Amino acid sequence: MSQQTFFLYQSFPMDCPYLDNQVWVFRGFDADTIEPAQYDELLSRGFRRSGTTVYHQHCPNCRACLPLRIDARRFAPTTSQRRVLRKNQDVRYTRTRAAFAGEDFALYRRYVDARHPSDHSPDADSYREFLINSPVTSELMRYYVADRLIGIGWIDMQPDSISSVYCAFDPDESDRSPGTFSILQQVALARSLGKAWVYLGFWVEQSRKMSYKNKFHPCQILRNGRWQVLR
């Protein structure tokens, strides 16, 4: 099947969400659908998506945002990650195609309100635009203790990879390290399905809130157009 053609546009400069005193600019395109193999290729070139917008960073004076992916086939958990797995032995998960559900939105809003109290509380429309509307095959991994929803991982399923789009969890369950647990489950899922990579989006070395991403080894970063092992 021939590849689709997309036309890139460039965003207006915005305040960087990751680093102080920096400007954030991206180049991207909007799409209703993208062929799975083509999106795998876009991921390998450093693209990411938010809703139906697929983009990569194009900041004028900064190259700190580096796409990061985990080598799912060679991944080995650290001692602390094994502790997280033991701590969550009572957690089960389900996988479903991405669709709006009130319970999911309520958990997402509670998480955002707790983690980003200075931002406006998200509404249902913005939630749909960000995490439900998708040009690719998107799923929800819902995490439960008994029948209580404690976390959700939004993922894109591609032929050779899983792309982790977002994770939200009940703030009262923070001691479980649910974000780390969710990534560990995604890596295990990728391996069980024969997929090579789990993409975690952008990593910024100077950003403390992104420091968790480089703790899953072996992993690679895309620098100057080449994937390099991050040590």
Secondary structure as UniProt FT lines:
FT   STRAND          9..10
FT   STRAND          14..15
FT   TURN            20..21
FT   STRAND          23..24
FT   STRAND          26..30
FT   HELIX           36..44
FT   TURN            45..46
FT   STRAND          48..50
FT   TURN            51..52
FT   STRAND          53..57
FT   STRAND          66..71
FT   TURN            72..74
FT   HELIX           79..87
FT   TURN            88..90
FT   STRAND          91..97
FT   HELIX           102..115
FT   TURN            117..118
FT   HELIX           124..127
FT   HELIX           128..132
FT   STRAND          138..145
FT   TURN            146..147
FT   STRAND          148..157
FT   STRAND          161..169
FT   HELIX           171..176
FT   HELIX           178..192
FT   TURN            193..194
FT   STRAND          197..203
FT   TURN            205..206
FT   HELIX           208..215
FT   STRAND          219..223
FT   TURN            224..225
FT   STRAND          226..229
//
